[in-house]
């Protein structure tokens, strides 16, 4: 049994109703009813009078005169619903643009994030490389007593390395927390779509620079500024390189002093 004609929710738009003529959907629509009562169906056309014997039916009479009869089907090839409104060819344009032009992007948290990501380089100076080199030389000496002493020193040195590694990961974890606080502060200042703080987790395997660079690109688009934090981070990278070179020079000098002494 087919569905009777009537107004039903439009399959293409739940916010309106469409007329079902009993066999297919028509082009007639109306806004969805706000009350429980359904919208009244359109008035059915009056049934044509039954012609008397010897007279033309209304449709045949119009055809005989050359004019289309009212209510008759359209001619072959003509559109069935020529008067129906055409479907929109495209969705209306949505306004887009900077969400917070001129907003201050220099939060305290972004600079604490950069500082926390730089501090692990200083742990190089807490490692007892001198004791490590001395223990390795004692192991190469072949003396059993010296070897036992060196093994104990290496175990102690390994424990220190683990503690320093945990300290470095603590600093990296703080940089991730500061990235989240920076992201939250930027949203409070009106930036609708700041670079997501979760990219800060890449500091565990790459660098916090992924968040810094992404943050700069997004803020430049949303506010027109945001380069200061990027320059500070680049300066911290240059400082880390300088510290690493300074440490390597000192380590090399210690190695040159210790190895010939214990190797003789």
BELTA-V859216 format. One record per residue. RES is the residue in three letters. PHI is phi as a letter, one per 20 degrees, with the letter a starting at -180 (none if undefined). D_LAST is the distance of its C-alpha to the last C-alpha in Angstrom with 1 decimal. Layout:
res=RES phi=PHI d_last=D_LAST
res=RES phi=PHI d_last=D_LAST
This chain:
res=UNK phi=none d_last=106.1
res=UNK phi=f d_last=104.9
res=UNK phi=f d_last=103.8
res=UNK phi=f d_last=106.9
res=UNK phi=f d_last=106.9
res=UNK phi=r d_last=105.6
res=UNK phi=e d_last=102.9
res=UNK phi=c d_last=99.4
res=UNK phi=g d_last=95.9
res=UNK phi=f d_last=94.6
res=UNK phi=f d_last=91.8
res=UNK phi=e d_last=90.3
res=UNK phi=b d_last=90.5
res=UNK phi=f d_last=90.8
res=UNK phi=e d_last=92.1
res=UNK phi=b d_last=95.4
res=UNK phi=d d_last=98.0
res=UNK phi=c d_last=99.4
res=UNK phi=e d_last=102.9
res=UNK phi=d d_last=103.0
res=UNK phi=e d_last=106.3
res=UNK phi=o d_last=106.2
res=UNK phi=c d_last=104.6
res=UNK phi=a d_last=101.9
res=UNK phi=f d_last=100.3
res=UNK phi=e d_last=102.3
res=UNK phi=e d_last=101.0
res=UNK phi=e d_last=102.7
res=UNK phi=c d_last=100.2
res=UNK phi=b d_last=100.5
res=UNK phi=g d_last=98.2
res=UNK phi=f d_last=97.3
res=UNK phi=f d_last=99.9
res=UNK phi=e d_last=98.8
res=UNK phi=d d_last=101.4
res=UNK phi=f d_last=102.0
res=UNK phi=f d_last=105.0
res=UNK phi=f d_last=104.2
res=UNK phi=f d_last=105.4
res=UNK phi=f d_last=108.9
res=UNK phi=f d_last=109.1
res=UNK phi=f d_last=110.9
res=UNK phi=f d_last=114.6
res=UNK phi=f d_last=115.6
res=UNK phi=f d_last=117.8
res=UNK phi=f d_last=121.5
res=UNK phi=f d_last=122.7
res=UNK phi=f d_last=124.9
res=UNK phi=f d_last=128.5
res=UNK phi=f d_last=129.7
res=UNK phi=f d_last=131.8
res=UNK phi=f d_last=135.4
res=UNK phi=f d_last=136.7
res=UNK phi=n d_last=136.9
res=UNK phi=d d_last=134.5
res=UNK phi=f d_last=130.9
res=UNK phi=f d_last=128.0
res=UNK phi=g d_last=126.3
res=UNK phi=f d_last=123.4
res=UNK phi=f d_last=125.7
res=UNK phi=f d_last=128.0
res=UNK phi=f d_last=125.1
res=UNK phi=f d_last=124.0
res=UNK phi=f d_last=127.5
res=UNK phi=e d_last=127.6
res=UNK phi=n d_last=124.3
res=UNK phi=d d_last=122.5
res=UNK phi=f d_last=119.7
res=UNK phi=f d_last=121.0
res=UNK phi=f d_last=119.6
res=UNK phi=n d_last=117.1
res=UNK phi=f d_last=117.0
res=UNK phi=f d_last=113.8
res=UNK phi=f d_last=112.2
res=UNK phi=f d_last=113.0
res=UNK phi=f d_last=110.6
res=UNK phi=n d_last=107.6
res=UNK phi=e d_last=107.9
res=UNK phi=f d_last=105.1
res=UNK phi=f d_last=106.0
res=UNK phi=c d_last=104.8
res=UNK phi=f d_last=105.3
res=UNK phi=e d_last=105.7
res=UNK phi=f d_last=102.6
res=UNK phi=f d_last=99.8
res=UNK phi=f d_last=96.9
res=UNK phi=f d_last=93.5
res=UNK phi=f d_last=90.9
res=UNK phi=f d_last=88.8
res=UNK phi=b d_last=85.7
res=UNK phi=f d_last=84.4
res=UNK phi=f d_last=85.0
res=UNK phi=f d_last=82.1
res=UNK phi=d d_last=79.9
res=UNK phi=f d_last=79.0
res=UNK phi=c d_last=75.2
res=UNK phi=r d_last=73.1
res=UNK phi=g d_last=70.7
res=UNK phi=e d_last=71.0
res=UNK phi=b d_last=69.9
res=UNK phi=f d_last=70.1
res=UNK phi=n d_last=68.7
res=UNK phi=f d_last=67.1
res=UNK phi=f d_last=64.1
res=UNK phi=d d_last=61.0
res=UNK phi=e d_last=58.4
res=UNK phi=e d_last=58.0
res=UNK phi=f d_last=55.6
res=UNK phi=f d_last=54.2
res=UNK phi=f d_last=53.0
res=UNK phi=f d_last=50.8
res=UNK phi=f d_last=49.4
res=UNK phi=f d_last=48.8
res=UNK phi=f d_last=46.7
res=UNK phi=f d_last=44.8
res=UNK phi=f d_last=44.0
res=UNK phi=f d_last=42.7
res=UNK phi=e d_last=40.4
res=UNK phi=g d_last=38.9
res=UNK phi=g d_last=36.5
res=UNK phi=f d_last=34.3
res=UNK phi=f d_last=33.5
res=UNK phi=f d_last=31.9
res=UNK phi=g d_last=28.7
res=UNK phi=e d_last=28.1
res=UNK phi=e d_last=28.6
res=UNK phi=e d_last=25.8
res=UNK phi=e d_last=22.7
res=UNK phi=f d_last=20.2
res=UNK phi=f d_last=17.6
res=UNK phi=f d_last=18.0
res=UNK phi=f d_last=18.0
res=UNK phi=f d_last=14.7
res=UNK phi=f d_last=13.1
res=UNK phi=f d_last=15.1
res=UNK phi=f d_last=14.1
res=UNK phi=f d_last=10.3
res=UNK phi=f d_last=11.6
res=UNK phi=f d_last=13.9
res=UNK phi=e d_last=11.4
res=UNK phi=f d_last=9.6
res=UNK phi=n d_last=12.9
res=UNK phi=f d_last=13.9
res=UNK phi=f d_last=17.5
res=UNK phi=f d_last=17.9
res=UNK phi=f d_last=15.0
res=UNK phi=f d_last=16.5
res=UNK phi=f d_last=19.9
res=UNK phi=f d_last=18.8
res=UNK phi=f d_last=17.3
res=UNK phi=f d_last=20.6
res=UNK phi=f d_last=22.7
res=UNK phi=f d_last=21.0
res=UNK phi=f d_last=21.5
res=UNK phi=f d_last=25.1
res=UNK phi=f d_last=25.7
res=UNK phi=f d_last=24.2
res=UNK phi=f d_last=26.6
res=UNK phi=f d_last=29.5
res=UNK phi=f d_last=28.8
res=UNK phi=f d_last=28.8
res=UNK phi=f d_last=32.1
res=UNK phi=f d_last=33.7
res=UNK phi=f d_last=32.7
res=UNK phi=f d_last=34.2
res=UNK phi=f d_last=37.4
res=UNK phi=f d_last=37.6
res=UNK phi=f d_last=37.4
res=UNK phi=f d_last=40.2
res=UNK phi=f d_last=42.2
res=UNK phi=f d_last=42.1
res=UNK phi=f d_last=43.2
res=UNK phi=f d_last=45.9
res=UNK phi=f d_last=47.2
res=UNK phi=f d_last=47.4
res=UNK phi=f d_last=49.6
res=UNK phi=f d_last=51.8
res=UNK phi=f d_last=52.2
res=UNK phi=f d_last=53.1
res=UNK phi=f d_last=55.9
res=UNK phi=f d_last=57.1
res=UNK phi=f d_last=57.2
res=UNK phi=g d_last=59.2
res=UNK phi=f d_last=61.6
res=UNK phi=f d_last=62.1
res=UNK phi=f d_last=62.8
res=UNK phi=f d_last=65.5
res=UNK phi=f d_last=67.0
res=UNK phi=e d_last=67.1
res=UNK phi=o d_last=69.2
res=UNK phi=f d_last=66.8
res=UNK phi=f d_last=68.5
res=UNK phi=c d_last=65.7
res=UNK phi=f d_last=62.2
res=UNK phi=g d_last=59.2
res=UNK phi=f d_last=58.5
res=UNK phi=f d_last=55.7
res=UNK phi=f d_last=54.7
res=UNK phi=f d_last=52.7
res=UNK phi=f d_last=50.3
res=UNK phi=f d_last=49.0
res=UNK phi=f d_last=47.3
res=UNK phi=f d_last=44.8
res=UNK phi=f d_last=43.2
res=UNK phi=c d_last=42.4
res=UNK phi=c d_last=42.8
res=UNK phi=a d_last=43.6
res=UNK phi=f d_last=46.4
res=UNK phi=f d_last=47.2
res=UNK phi=f d_last=49.6
res=UNK phi=f d_last=51.8
res=UNK phi=f d_last=51.5
res=UNK phi=f d_last=52.5
res=UNK phi=f d_last=55.3
res=UNK phi=f d_last=56.6
res=UNK phi=f d_last=56.8
res=UNK phi=f d_last=58.8
res=UNK phi=f d_last=61.2
res=UNK phi=f d_last=61.8
res=UNK phi=f d_last=62.3
res=UNK phi=f d_last=65.1
res=UNK phi=e d_last=66.6
res=UNK phi=c d_last=66.3
res=UNK phi=n d_last=65.5
res=UNK phi=b d_last=62.3
res=UNK phi=o d_last=59.0
res=UNK phi=e d_last=56.5
res=UNK phi=f d_last=54.9
res=UNK phi=f d_last=52.8
res=UNK phi=f d_last=51.5
res=UNK phi=f d_last=50.4
res=UNK phi=f d_last=48.7
res=UNK phi=f d_last=46.9
res=UNK phi=f d_last=45.7
res=UNK phi=f d_last=44.5
res=UNK phi=f d_last=42.5
res=UNK phi=f d_last=40.9
res=UNK phi=f d_last=39.9
res=UNK phi=f d_last=38.6
res=UNK phi=f d_last=36.5
res=UNK phi=f d_last=35.0
res=UNK phi=f d_last=34.2
res=UNK phi=f d_last=32.5
res=UNK phi=f d_last=30.4
res=UNK phi=f d_last=29.3
res=UNK phi=f d_last=28.4
res=UNK phi=f d_last=26.4
res=UNK phi=f d_last=24.5
res=UNK phi=f d_last=23.5
res=UNK phi=f d_last=22.3
res=UNK phi=f d_last=20.3
res=UNK phi=f d_last=18.7
res=UNK phi=f d_last=17.7
res=UNK phi=f d_last=16.2
res=UNK phi=f d_last=14.2
res=UNK phi=f d_last=12.8
res=UNK phi=e d_last=11.9
res=UNK phi=e d_last=10.4
res=UNK phi=f d_last=8.5
res=UNK phi=f d_last=6.1
res=UNK phi=f d_last=5.8
res=UNK phi=e d_last=5.5
res=UNK phi=e d_last=3.8
res=UNK phi=e d_last=0.0
